[in-house]
Amino acid sequence: MKPIIGIVARSDKDEIGSFLYTYENYRKIVINNGGIPILILPPQDINYSETVPSQADRLIQEQIEYLYTIVDKCDGIIMPGGEKWFEYDEVICRYSLEKDIPLLGICMGMQLMAYVDNVKKEQSPQKVERNETEINHRQRGVAQVHHINIEENSLLQKIYQTEKVMVNSVHNYHILKTNEFKISAYSEDGIIEAIENPNKKFALGVQWHPEVLAQNDVKSNEIFKLFIESTINN
């Protein structure tokens, strides 16, 4: 049976109203690598696109259990990029790591993984810091923005088989540190570009967007291929 890959929903709005979504790239890349994508929708009765996360009500236990039930039905979880994350994102991320369910974080999804990781050590860790380096890390539609330097003996090095790769980049913020996660890549200006936990079946976060590059780049697709392969015996 093909593995079920949960993709955590993001929020937005248009002239018709608010909606929850995932990008087509995620759906296609999961299917093309042998998985079945499903959208994980949040439980609260709020307008997510117009709500500031810090002002949202805390999840009640019934809503947390709702999320646990969905995650338990998934063989792997993708935490996509986005503009803001909510408590439901943190619950899904933390539960996936605790249950050792393969987890792949993209851009904000990687930042979320680092935050959840740091919460274990600190009472109120800083989420992210705004980019103020020489590289413009937010360039939409540009396939090659900057190099990343990949650390030796990392999962990322296993995938790319090299120490330096050009990536795209569309983020305004970056993480400062990790706790249990190993940092596996940096940009040329010192920003953390990838984290992983070698003690998990698969727990990888990347700051760029390989789902956009994958159609024309075998190595970008390999990230998703290995992720989905790790879910088969989950």
Secondary structure, DSSP 8 states (H G I E B T S, - for coil): ---EEEEE-EEEE-SS-EEEE--HHHHHHHHHTT-EEEEE---SSS-GGG--GGGS----HHHHHHHHHHHHT-SEEEE---S---HHHHHHHHHHHHTT--EEEETHHHHHHHHHHHHTT-SS----EE--SSS--EETT-S--EEEEE-TTSHHHHHH-SSEEEE-EE-SEE----SSSEEEEEETTS-EEEEE-TTSSSEEEESS-HHHHTTT-HHHHHHHHHHHHHHTT-
